[in-house]
């Protein structure tokens, strides 16, 4: 048993099994660790033995030294797991018990990190039930320490010897994101400015300069003139729509096989007239954004706030990339895509509700956040367009 830091939504989550509208593994690779594979080789139940022999094979391409990817489950055409029963439940768990699940299946949608000597656990929003629980917390996300067993592999590890100010920065940026004096867009822009400023100073100057810089940027939430200057920043609608058009052209190559996401993407194409001229689709997007997204966001700002706080915690931001700017860029890309998808839904429905936003974010998590190829594609396009400064990040957030 160990002490684990978790968001306070963890206790509210439980898999809803056959009632879920999705299946955990559909469309993804499912690695099987060596210990579990060896358990499967000892199963004697005739029917399940035959299923396992066909469904689970050694993953020899990774080499025998990779115990986490020792074997794999061969998914069926369409991406479904061949070990699911007629109700969509796992036959391994029902016949043999949870102890026979591979690490991947046992842990998902939980996400385990190790910071120094401490463990952390959160949930990924690619699970629809997790997304509902996390995003709909009107009061925001808190954090608690609990005692539990660590089951499953650690995804990320961070040495506090290498990053001694990790906790100072993490606590501060989460507090900044949860300070509801200003809109989430204003808070996000201030976060970018803060990270840029911190990256400009030497770590040896942190003890003296960090407290004052933190105070300065938090006070900017109360500076009406400064906030007004941020509100006057022009959104990069042309770039956003050009990027999503490129995405549409590449989606087949990127394996976007999730039927619900493909349907969502197609509705966005039709609703925002993405096959029309850039001028026409930019005008439609802006009108839809102002008519539907902005009023919805003002009332439900907590949805994006919860997304961002969970993202910061789960990804160990801003230490998840080689630079703070790259870390912030990746967050900005996710926010841009979320807002674009939600606005696209509004262009079709001519209204927005919480369930629309939650479903968009879950499907983005399901399809995009697990696609290293897609995120690399977006990053490459931004670099090629020389769209990488903090000013550019602010314009795609708006």
C-alpha positions in Angstrom: 0.0 0.0 0.0 1.3 3.5 -0.9 0.3 7.1 -0.6 -1.1 8.3 -3.9 -2.1 11.8 -5.0 -5.3 11.8 -6.9 -7.9 14.3 -8.2 -11.0 14.2 -6.0 -13.1 12.8 -8.9 -11.4 9.4 -8.7 -13.8 8.1 -6.0 -16.7 8.9 -8.2 -15.5 6.8 -11.1 -16.6 3.2 -11.8 -16.7 1.4 -15.1 -20.3 1.2 -16.3 -19.6 -2.0 -18.3 -22.2 -3.0 -20.9 -24.0 0.3 -20.4 -21.1 2.2 -21.9 -21.5 3.6 -25.4 -17.9 2.6 -26.3 -15.4 -0.2 -25.7 -12.1 0.6 -24.1 -9.8 -1.0 -26.6 -11.6 -0.4 -29.9 -9.2 0.8 -32.6 -6.1 0.8 -30.4 -3.1 -1.4 -30.0 -3.5 -3.5 -26.8 -0.1 -4.7 -25.5 0.0 -7.7 -23.2 2.8 -7.8 -20.5 5.0 -10.9 -20.1 3.6 -12.0 -16.7 0.0 -11.9 -18.1 0.9 -13.7 -21.3 2.5 -16.5 -19.2 -0.8 -16.7 -17.2 -2.7 -17.0 -20.5 -0.5 -19.9 -21.6 -1.6 -21.9 -18.5 -5.4 -21.4 -19.0 -7.0 -24.8 -19.4 -10.7 -23.9 -20.0 -11.2 -25.3 -23.5 -13.3 -22.5 -25.0 -11.2 -19.7 -23.5 -8.0 -21.5 -24.3 -8.9 -21.6 -28.0 -9.9 -17.9 -27.9 -6.7 -16.9 -26.2 -4.5 -18.9 -28.7 -6.2 -17.0 -31.6 -6.5 -13.6 -30.0 -3.1 -13.2 -28.2 0.2 -13.5 -30.0 3.8 -12.8 -29.2 4.9 -9.3 -30.2 8.3 -10.4 -31.5 9.0 -7.2 -33.3 9.7 -5.4 -30.0 12.3 -7.9 -28.9 12.2 -10.2 -25.9 13.5 -7.6 -23.5 10.4 -5.5 -23.6 8.2 -7.1 -21.0 5.5 -4.5 -21.2 5.0 -5.2 -25.0 5.7 -8.9 -24.7 2.5 -9.8 -26.6 -0.5 -8.2 -28.2 -4.2 -8.8 -28.7 -5.1 -9.1 -32.3 -8.2 -6.9 -32.7 -10.9 -7.8 -35.2 -11.7 -5.8 -38.4 -13.2 -2.6 -37.1 -11.0 -2.5 -34.0 -13.1 -4.6 -31.6 -11.4 -6.9 -29.1 -12.1 -10.6 -30.0 -12.3 -11.4 -26.3 -15.5 -9.4 -25.6 -18.7 -11.3 -25.1 -22.1 -10.5 -26.6 -22.7 -7.8 -24.0 -19.5 -6.1 -24.8 -17.8 -7.3 -21.5 -14.4 -8.9 -21.2 -14.6 -12.7 -21.2 -11.2 -13.0 -19.5 -12.4 -11.0 -16.5 -15.8 -12.8 -16.3 -14.3 -16.3 -16.6 -10.9 -15.9 -14.8 -11.2 -12.7 -12.7 -9.6 -9.3 -12.8 -6.2 -10.7 -11.8 -5.9 -12.2 -15.3 -6.3 -8.8 -17.1 -3.1 -7.5 -18.7 -1.7 -4.2 -17.4 -3.3 -2.2 -20.2 -6.8 -3.4 -19.5 -6.5 -3.5 -15.7 -5.4 0.1 -15.5 -7.4 1.9 -18.2 -8.7 4.6 -18.0 -6.4 5.3 -15.0 -3.1 7.0 -15.7 -0.2 6.5 -13.3 2.8 8.9 -12.9 5.7 8.9 -10.5 7.0 12.2 -9.2 10.1 11.8 -7.1 9.2 8.9 -4.8 5.5 9.7 -4.9 2.8 8.2 -7.1 -0.1 10.0 -8.8 -3.2 8.6 -10.5 -5.7 10.4 -12.8 -8.2 9.4 -15.5 -7.9 10.0 -19.2 -10.8 11.7 -21.0 -10.8 9.1 -23.8 -13.2 7.1 -21.6 -16.7 8.6 -22.0 -17.8 7.9 -18.4 -14.5 9.5 -17.0 -15.1 12.5 -19.3 -18.6 13.0 -17.9 -17.4 12.8 -14.3 -14.4 15.1 -14.8 -15.8 17.8 -17.1 -19.1 18.2 -15.3 -17.6 19.1 -11.9 -19.1 22.6 -11.6 -17.1 23.3 -8.4 -13.8 22.4 -10.1 -11.2 19.7 -9.4 -9.6 19.3 -6.0 -6.8 16.9 -5.0 -6.5 14.5 -2.1 -4.0 11.9 -0.9 -5.2 8.4 -0.4 -3.7 5.0 0.4 -4.0 2.3 -2.2 -2.0 -0.3 -4.2 -0.2 0.6 -7.3 -1.4 -1.6 -10.1 -0.2 -1.2 -13.7 2.8 0.5 -15.3 3.9 4.0 -14.6 3.4 6.2 -17.7 5.6 9.2 -16.8 8.4 9.7 -14.3 9.9 12.9 -13.1 13.0 13.3 -11.0 12.7 16.2 -8.4 16.5 16.3 -8.3 16.4 17.5 -11.9 13.3 19.7 -11.5 13.4 21.0 -7.9 10.7 23.7 -8.6 8.2 21.3 -10.1 5.8 21.6 -7.2 6.0 25.4 -7.0 5.1 25.7 -10.6 2.5 23.0 -10.7 0.6 24.3 -7.7 0.7 27.9 -9.0 -0.5 27.1 -12.6 -3.4 25.0 -11.3 -4.4 27.8 -8.9 -4.1 30.3 -11.9 -6.3 28.1 -14.0 -8.9 27.7 -11.3 -9.1 31.4 -10.5 -12.5 32.4 -11.9 -12.1 36.1 -11.8 -11.6 36.0 -15.6 -12.6 33.8 -18.5 -10.7 30.6 -19.2 -9.2 32.2 -22.4 -7.8 35.1 -20.3 -6.4 32.7 -17.7 -4.8 30.6 -20.5 -3.1 33.6 -22.1 -1.7 34.7 -18.7 -0.4 31.2 -18.2 1.4 31.4 -21.5 2.9 34.7 -20.6 4.0 33.4 -17.2 5.7 30.3 -18.6 7.5 32.4 -21.2 8.8 34.7 -18.4 9.9 31.8 -16.2 11.8 30.2 -19.1 13.7 33.5 -19.6 15.3 33.3 -16.1 18.1 31.0 -14.9 17.1 28.3 -12.5 19.7 29.7 -10.0 17.5 32.9 -9.9 14.3 31.0 -9.1 14.6 31.5 -5.3 14.7 35.2 -5.6 12.6 35.9 -8.7 10.0 33.2 -8.8 7.8 34.4 -5.9 7.6 37.9 -7.3 6.9 36.7 -10.8 4.1 34.5 -9.5 2.5 37.3 -7.6 2.8 39.7 -10.6 1.0 37.3 -13.1 -1.7 36.4 -10.6 -2.4 40.1 -10.0 -2.9 40.6 -13.8 -6.3 38.9 -13.3 -7.4 42.1 -11.5 -5.8 44.5 -14.0 -8.8 45.6 -16.1 -6.6 47.5 -18.6 -4.4 44.4 -19.1 -7.4 42.1 -19.5 -9.0 44.4 -22.0 -5.8 44.4 -24.1 -6.0 40.5 -24.1 -9.6 40.6 -25.2 -8.7 42.8 -28.2 -6.4 40.1 -29.6 -7.7 38.8 -32.9 -8.4 35.1 -33.2 -6.6 33.2 -36.0 -9.7 31.8 -37.7 -8.0 31.4 -41.1 -5.2 29.4 -39.7 -7.6 27.2 -37.6 -9.8 26.4 -40.5 -6.8 25.8 -42.8 -5.4 23.4 -40.3 -8.7 21.4 -39.9 -9.0 21.3 -43.7 -5.5 19.7 -43.9 -6.6 17.3 -41.1 -9.6 16.2 -43.2 -7.4 15.5 -46.1 -5.1 13.4 -44.0 -7.6 11.6 -41.7 -7.6 8.3 -43.7 -3.8 8.1 -43.4 -3.9 8.7 -39.7 -6.2 5.8 -39.0 -9.2 7.8 -37.7 -11.4 4.7 -37.6 -13.6 5.6 -34.6 -17.0 5.7 -36.2 -18.4 8.2 -33.8 -15.5 10.6 -34.4 -15.7 10.2 -38.2 -19.4 11.0 -38.0 -18.6 14.1 -35.8 -15.9 15.2 -38.3 -18.3 14.8 -41.2 -21.0 16.9 -39.5 -18.5 19.6 -38.8 -17.5 19.6 -42.5 -21.2 20.1 -43.5 -22.1 22.6 -40.7 -19.1 24.9 -41.2 -19.1 24.5 -45.0 -15.5 23.4 -44.9 -15.5 22.5 -48.5 -16.3 26.1 -49.5 -14.0 29.1 -50.0 -11.9 30.2 -47.0 -13.7 33.4 -46.8 -17.1 31.7 -46.6 -16.2 29.1 -44.0 -14.3 31.7 -41.9 -17.5 33.9 -41.8 -19.7 30.9 -40.9 -17.3 29.8 -38.2 -17.1 33.3 -36.7 -20.9 33.8 -36.7 -21.4 30.3 -35.1 -18.8 31.0 -32.5 -20.3 34.3 -31.5 -23.9 33.1 -31.6 -23.5 29.7 -29.8 -20.1 29.0 -28.4 -19.4 32.3 -26.6 -22.7 32.3 -24.6 -22.3 28.6 -23.8 -18.7 29.1 -22.7 -19.7 32.0 -20.4 -22.1 29.8 -18.6 -20.0 26.6 -18.6 -16.4 27.9 -18.4 -15.8 25.1 -15.8 -15.8 22.5 -18.6 -12.6 23.8 -20.2 -11.1 24.6 -16.8 -11.5 21.0 -15.7 -10.1 19.8 -18.9 -7.0 22.0 -18.5 -6.5 21.2 -14.9 -6.7 17.4 -15.6 -4.3 17.9 -18.5 -1.8 19.7 -16.4 -1.9 17.1 -13.7 -1.9 14.0 -15.9 0.9 15.3 -18.2 3.1 16.8 -15.5 2.9 20.1 -17.4 5.1 22.1 -18.0 7.7 19.4 -17.8 6.1 17.2 -20.4 8.1 18.7 -23.3 11.6 19.8 -23.8 10.7 23.5 -23.3 7.9 25.3 -21.5 6.9 26.9 -24.8 6.5 23.5 -26.5 4.5 22.3 -23.5 2.2 25.3 -23.7 2.0 25.0 -27.5 0.6 21.4 -27.2 -2.0 22.6 -24.7 -3.0 25.4 -27.0 -3.4 23.0 -29.9 -5.8 20.8 -27.8 -7.8 23.8 -26.7 -8.1 25.1 -30.3 -9.3 21.7 -31.5 -11.8 21.3 -28.7 -13.3 24.7 -29.4 -13.4 24.1 -33.2 -15.2 20.8 -32.8 -17.7 22.1 -30.3 -18.4 25.1 -32.6 -18.8 22.8 -35.5 -21.4 20.8 -33.6 -23.3 24.1 -32.9 -23.2 24.9 -36.6 -25.2 21.7 -37.2 -27.6 21.7 -34.2 -28.0 25.5 -33.9 -27.6 25.1 -30.2 -25.2 23.7 -27.6 -25.6 21.8 -24.4 -23.2 20.2 -21.9 -23.5 16.8 -23.4 -22.4 18.1 -26.8 -19.2 19.6 -25.3 -18.4 16.5 -23.2 -18.9 14.2 -26.2 -16.6 16.3 -28.4 -13.9 16.3 -25.8 -14.2 12.6 -25.1 -14.0 11.8 -28.9 -11.0 14.1 -29.3 -9.3 12.3 -26.4 -10.3 9.0 -27.9 -9.0 9.7 -31.4 -6.5 12.5 -31.3 -4.8 12.4 -27.9 -3.8 8.8 -28.4 -2.5 9.6 -31.9 1.2 10.6 -31.8 1.1 10.8 -35.6 -1.7 13.4 -35.5 -0.1 15.6 -32.9 3.2 15.5 -34.8 1.2 16.5 -37.9 -0.3 19.5 -36.3 3.0 20.6 -34.7 4.8 20.2 -38.1 2.2 22.4 -39.8 2.5 25.1 -37.2 6.3 25.1 -37.5 6.1 25.2 -41.3 3.7 28.1 -41.1 6.0 29.9 -38.6 3.0 29.9 -36.3 4.9 29.1 -33.1 5.3 32.3 -31.0 3.4 33.0 -27.9 1.4 35.5 -29.8 0.3 32.8 -32.3 -0.7 30.5 -29.4 -2.9 33.3 -28.0 -4.6 33.8 -31.4 -5.5 30.1 -31.7 -6.8 30.0 -28.1 -9.2 32.9 -28.7 
